[in-house]
């Protein structure tokens, strides 16, 4: 006699994992969400960093403005990278 195994869809499996994660440790979902957001933000800021530098140079911004804008973007990227690296 052949035993039939019940099959589940990918969506059902994802919902099952979310429910089990919530029951075991509620922080897992928040850490996962933070890791996803920071994982998406890093490449986006990596794209805009050179664009911002070129825009600043094209409009002949001063050294202080370039240092402030680029330094701020790099500092923000480092914070995002650090937060993403923790999780």
N, C-alpha and C positions, 0 to 999 in steps of 0.2 A: 504494500500500500504506500503510495507516494504522499508525503506530507507537504501540504501547501503552505508556503510562508507568505505572510501578509506583507505587501510592499507599500511603501510610503513615498509620497512625492518629496521633492527637494524643499518645497515650502513647508510641508508638515514636519520635516526633519529640523528645519531652522526654528520653527515655533517650539518644537520639543526642546531644543537646546537652550532657547531663551528662557523657557519656563524652568528647566532644571537649573540653569545658572542663577536665576532669580531666587530659587529656593535654597541653593547651596551658599551663595555669597552675592549679595546685592551689588557690591562694588564692581564686580566683574563687568557688568554691562556699562557702567559709567566709564571705567577705564578703557574698555573697548571703543566706546564712542569718542573719547578723547584721542585715542590712538588713530582712529580713522580720520578725524578732523585735522589733526596735525600732519598726518600722512598726505592729505590732500593739499594743505596749505603750503607745505615746503616747496613743491615743484612750482606752484603758482607764483610764490614770491621769488623763486629762482628765475622765472621768466621775466618778471617785472623789474628786477634789480638792474639789469643792463639797460632796459628801456628807459628807466628813470635816469640813469647816468647819462645816456645819450641826450635825453630831453634837456637835462640841466646844462650840458655842454653846448647844445644847439642854441639855447637862449642866452648863452654867455653869463651864467649865474656866477656869483662870487665864490671864492674858496670857502668862506664860512657857511654859505648856504649849501654848497655841495657836501661839505663835511657833515653838516647837521642832518640833511636829508638822507644821505647814504649811510651815515653812522646810525641813524635811527632805524632804517630798514634792516641793516645788518644786525643790530642789537635785537630787534624784534624777531628776526629769523633765528638767531641763536637761542632766544627764549623758547620759540616754538620747537626748535630742534631738541632742546633740553627736555621740554615737557614730553615730546614724542618719544625720546630715548628712555624716559623713566618707565613708560608703559610698554 
